Amino acid sequence: MDSITEKRRSSIMEELRRHQMVKVSELSNRFGVSEVSIRRDMRYLEALGVLKRVHGGAISVANRPIAGPTMADPAMAGTDLRTEQKQRIGRAAAAMVAPGDRLILDSGTTTQQIAAHLSNDLLAAGNLTVITASLPIVRQLGAHRSLHLIVLGGIYVPDYELMVGPQTIETLKSLHADKMFLGTDGLTFSQGITTANVLEAEVDRAMVRAATEVIVVADSSKIGGIGLATIMPLNGIHKLITDTDAPADFVERLRQLGIDVILV
């Protein structure tokens, strides 16, 4: 994504923060671009859970103020220079989904990109199941009536727009998935797959136990980072989808462990 597009989308988010609603025609005139470009921006921001498109424009999600892309607002994390990489990762992950699959989608902006890139044929087939505790993913997929969408209950964490806690974990004990797409805040050989939230890590571990195949989706900036809590060791995953900036020695070491690393 070029810097002009990035700045325009940031400005759209700022408008939503101030006014809670924006119009396609007004934004088109303001930025001097076509309405098609503005609608494309809105589709992108809707996939991130930032807004909801309505006739002629968009409204902020649940009429809540939109924070900037800070660590305190993980729903907005990723609206940065890594967005293009996350889109490529999401597209590659979505291409791995087969008809009849039962999926677990973790929270995070990269897994939201997976939801955004699932093909219409898959979503309309009537035999795809998605299990998630992430509200942005529910918003992304909830309108597809043919999809079997299982929303995990629990204690709501507003900063993360996520359900956590004993109820969430207990429900996962009775569910079985073919694939889990796991997001992360950090990947290291010493600490494994990590995340910034202890309660989220507990839910992620339960999701891992419920899945036959664990596929980590993470842009290369996460490699070498360490979050607060470990979800699982690196040698427990089956695949990693990341971008081509991933360190070659890290990729090679994973492949030596028998982990399939997909660079996009």
C-alpha positions as semicolon CSV with decimal commas, in nm:
position;residue;x (nm);y (nm);z (nm)
1;M;0,000;0,000;0,000
2;D;0,145;0,339;-0,100
3;S;0,188;0,623;0,148
4;I;-0,086;0,836;-0,012
5;T;-0,343;0,559;0,034
6;E;-0,226;0,498;0,389
7;K;-0,259;0,866;0,480
8;R;-0,605;0,884;0,321
9;R;-0,726;0,585;0,521
10;S;-0,582;0,733;0,839
11;S;-0,772;1,055;0,763
12;I;-1,093;0,858;0,714
13;M;-1,043;0,701;1,058
14;E;-0,988;1,047;1,205
15;E;-1,314;1,168;1,048
16;L;-1,496;0,873;1,202
17;R;-1,346;0,951;1,540
18;R;-1,479;1,306;1,524
19;H;-1,814;1,258;1,353
20;Q;-1,901;0,886;1,388
21;M;-2,017;0,887;1,023
22;V;-1,861;0,966;0,684
23;K;-2,004;0,993;0,332
24;V;-1,846;0,856;0,017
25;S;-1,923;1,165;-0,190
26;E;-1,777;1,407;0,064
27;L;-1,459;1,204;0,105
28;S;-1,423;1,175;-0,272
29;N;-1,438;1,553;-0,307
30;R;-1,211;1,613;-0,011
31;F;-0,930;1,383;-0,127
32;G;-0,973;1,435;-0,501
33;V;-1,012;1,064;-0,577
34;S;-1,294;0,861;-0,728
35;E;-1,582;0,726;-0,523
36;V;-1,463;0,380;-0,626
37;S;-1,135;0,446;-0,443
38;I;-1,318;0,563;-0,132
39;R;-1,539;0,253;-0,134
40;R;-1,227;0,040;-0,165
41;D;-1,084;0,218;0,140
42;M;-1,405;0,151;0,330
43;R;-1,404;-0,218;0,239
44;Y;-1,048;-0,243;0,365
45;L;-1,126;-0,062;0,693
46;E;-1,440;-0,269;0,742
47;A;-1,229;-0,586;0,712
48;L;-1,018;-0,454;1,000
49;G;-1,330;-0,396;1,211
50;V;-1,290;-0,019;1,205
51;L;-1,621;0,075;1,046
52;K;-1,945;-0,058;0,907
53;R;-2,045;0,040;0,556
54;V;-2,395;0,180;0,506
55;H;-2,572;0,326;0,204
56;G;-2,370;0,621;0,081
57;G;-2,099;0,601;0,346
58;A;-1,991;0,434;0,669
59;I;-2,038;0,457;1,045
60;S;-1,794;0,382;1,323
61;V;-1,838;0,037;1,475
62;A;-2,091;0,040;1,759
63;N;-2,062;0,421;1,758
64;R;-1,754;0,394;1,978
65;P;-1,463;0,633;1,952
66;I;-1,185;0,505;1,734
67;A;-0,845;0,510;1,895
68;G;-0,519;0,546;1,715
69;P;-0,303;0,244;1,628
70;T;-0,143;0,190;1,967
71;M;-0,065;-0,115;2,175
72;A;-0,363;-0,027;2,395
73;D;-0,593;-0,069;2,097
74;P;-0,513;-0,406;1,937
75;A;-0,820;-0,390;1,713
76;M;-0,642;-0,106;1,534
77;A;-0,294;-0,254;1,542
78;G;-0,182;-0,329;1,189
79;T;-0,311;-0,010;1,030
80;D;0,053;0,066;0,958
81;L;0,323;-0,010;0,704
82;R;0,276;-0,386;0,760
83;T;-0,077;-0,387;0,621
84;E;0,026;-0,500;0,273
85;Q;0,215;-0,795;0,419
86;K;-0,083;-0,890;0,636
87;Q;-0,310;-0,881;0,334
88;R;-0,080;-1,117;0,144
89;I;-0,061;-1,349;0,443
90;G;-0,440;-1,343;0,482
91;R;-0,490;-1,420;0,114
92;A;-0,245;-1,712;0,125
93;A;-0,406;-1,853;0,440
94;A;-0,757;-1,824;0,296
95;A;-0,641;-2,017;-0,011
96;M;-0,560;-2,314;0,217
97;V;-0,921;-2,345;0,328
98;A;-1,109;-2,633;0,163
99;P;-1,485;-2,696;0,133
100;G;-1,616;-2,858;0,447
101;D;-1,331;-2,738;0,667
102;R;-1,387;-2,657;1,030
103;L;-1,172;-2,355;1,115
104;I;-1,068;-2,175;1,429
105;L;-0,976;-1,811;1,369
106;D;-0,775;-1,641;1,643
107;S;-0,811;-1,269;1,713
108;G;-0,593;-1,004;1,550
109;T;-0,565;-0,802;1,233
110;T;-0,385;-1,075;1,038
111;T;-0,655;-1,333;1,107
112;Q;-0,912;-1,069;1,012
113;Q;-0,743;-1,061;0,674
114;I;-0,804;-1,434;0,641
115;A;-1,175;-1,379;0,704
116;A;-1,177;-1,096;0,451
117;H;-1,019;-1,315;0,180
118;L;-1,233;-1,629;0,213
119;S;-1,387;-1,687;-0,128
120;N;-1,756;-1,627;-0,184
121;D;-1,790;-1,983;-0,314
122;L;-1,661;-2,123;0,014
123;L;-1,881;-1,893;0,221
124;A;-2,190;-1,978;0,017
125;A;-2,133;-2,355;-0,002
126;G;-2,307;-2,422;0,329
127;N;-2,044;-2,662;0,462
128;L;-1,780;-2,429;0,607
129;T;-1,755;-2,386;0,984
130;V;-1,571;-2,099;1,155
131;I;-1,514;-2,090;1,530
132;T;-1,396;-1,764;1,685
133;A;-1,395;-1,550;1,998
134;S;-1,314;-1,234;1,801
135;L;-1,591;-0,981;1,747
136;P;-1,424;-0,814;1,444
137;I;-1,424;-1,152;1,271
138;V;-1,789;-1,204;1,365
139;R;-1,869;-0,868;1,206
140;Q;-1,672;-0,964;0,898
141;L;-1,842;-1,301;0,846
142;G;-2,176;-1,271;1,024
143;A;-2,373;-1,162;0,718
144;H;-2,299;-1,487;0,532
145;R;-2,604;-1,698;0,615
146;S;-2,468;-2,017;0,460
147;L;-2,165;-2,012;0,688
148;H;-2,178;-2,210;1,011
149;L;-2,038;-1,949;1,249
150;I;-1,975;-2,051;1,610
151;V;-1,916;-1,754;1,840
152;L;-1,746;-1,844;2,166
153;G;-1,895;-1,689;2,477
154;G;-1,709;-1,568;2,782
155;I;-1,585;-1,253;2,948
156;Y;-1,568;-0,963;2,705
157;V;-1,239;-0,772;2,683
158;P;-1,332;-0,441;2,513
159;D;-0,975;-0,333;2,434
160;Y;-0,924;-0,651;2,235
161;E;-1,288;-0,707;2,126
162;L;-1,241;-1,063;2,240
163;M;-1,406;-1,325;2,460
164;V;-1,187;-1,496;2,721
165;G;-1,215;-1,690;3,045
166;P;-1,331;-2,028;3,178
167;Q;-1,654;-2,037;2,972
168;T;-1,462;-1,981;2,650
169;I;-1,213;-2,254;2,734
170;E;-1,480;-2,499;2,848
171;T;-1,672;-2,461;2,521
172;L;-1,358;-2,532;2,320
173;K;-1,315;-2,865;2,500
174;S;-1,617;-3,004;2,313
175;L;-1,522;-2,869;1,969
176;H;-1,295;-3,014;1,701
177;A;-1,143;-2,818;1,412
178;D;-0,939;-2,917;1,108
179;K;-0,729;-2,601;1,104
180;M;-0,650;-2,324;1,348
181;F;-0,508;-1,996;1,222
182;L;-0,311;-1,850;1,512
183;G;-0,195;-1,489;1,538
184;T;0,093;-1,381;1,758
185;D;0,277;-1,084;1,904
186;G;0,612;-1,259;1,890
187;L;0,798;-1,568;1,768
188;T;1,127;-1,688;1,916
189;F;1,288;-2,028;1,965
190;S;1,344;-1,949;2,332
191;Q;0,988;-1,842;2,424
192;G;0,786;-1,982;2,135
193;I;0,461;-1,823;2,016
194;T;0,371;-1,539;2,251
195;T;0,097;-1,283;2,301
196;A;0,058;-0,966;2,507
197;N;-0,246;-1,081;2,706
198;V;-0,240;-1,366;2,959
199;L;-0,613;-1,439;2,929
200;E;-0,591;-1,450;2,550
201;A;-0,300;-1,693;2,576
202;E;-0,516;-1,930;2,783
203;V;-0,787;-1,925;2,516
204;D;-0,532;-1,971;2,239
205;R;-0,391;-2,280;2,410
206;A;-0,741;-2,428;2,429
207;M;-0,791;-2,350;2,059
208;V;-0,463;-2,526;1,976
209;R;-0,579;-2,837;2,163
210;A;-0,905;-2,836;1,965
211;A;-0,734;-2,824;1,623
212;T;-0,572;-3,094;1,413
213;E;-0,343;-2,848;1,232
214;V;-0,201;-2,523;1,373
215;I;-0,106;-2,256;1,119
216;V;0,062;-1,943;1,251
217;V;0,002;-1,624;1,054
218;A;0,245;-1,344;1,136
219;D;0,430;-1,077;0,944
220;S;0,809;-1,079;0,972
221;S;0,817;-0,791;1,224
222;K;0,690;-1,038;1,487
223;I;0,994;-1,264;1,445
224;G;1,229;-1,210;1,738
225;G;0,964;-1,037;1,947
226;I;0,848;-1,172;2,283
227;G;0,502;-1,109;2,426
228;L;0,400;-1,138;2,789
229;A;0,266;-1,495;2,777
230;T;0,367;-1,805;2,582
231;I;0,098;-1,987;2,388
232;M;0,305;-2,281;2,266
233;P;0,658;-2,374;2,156
234;L;0,754;-2,320;1,794
235;N;0,807;-2,690;1,732
236;G;0,439;-2,753;1,807
237;I;0,309;-2,572;1,500
238;H;0,259;-2,722;1,154
239;K;0,290;-2,420;0,927
240;L;0,400;-2,057;0,938
241;I;0,279;-1,806;0,682
242;T;0,488;-1,491;0,684
243;D;0,632;-1,238;0,440
244;T;0,952;-1,250;0,239
245;D;1,135;-1,020;0,483
246;A;1,157;-1,305;0,734
247;P;1,519;-1,374;0,839
248;A;1,660;-1,657;0,628
249;D;1,827;-1,830;0,925
250;F;1,501;-1,831;1,121
251;V;1,312;-1,978;0,825
252;E;1,576;-2,243;0,766
253;R;1,580;-2,350;1,129
254;L;1,201;-2,391;1,128
255;R;1,217;-2,599;0,811
256;Q;1,479;-2,822;0,970
257;L;1,221;-2,892;1,242
258;G;0,979;-3,010;0,973
259;I;0,763;-2,697;0,984
260;D;0,627;-2,581;0,651
261;V;0,717;-2,211;0,607
262;I;0,525;-2,022;0,338
263;L;0,674;-1,689;0,232
264;V;0,442;-1,444;0,056
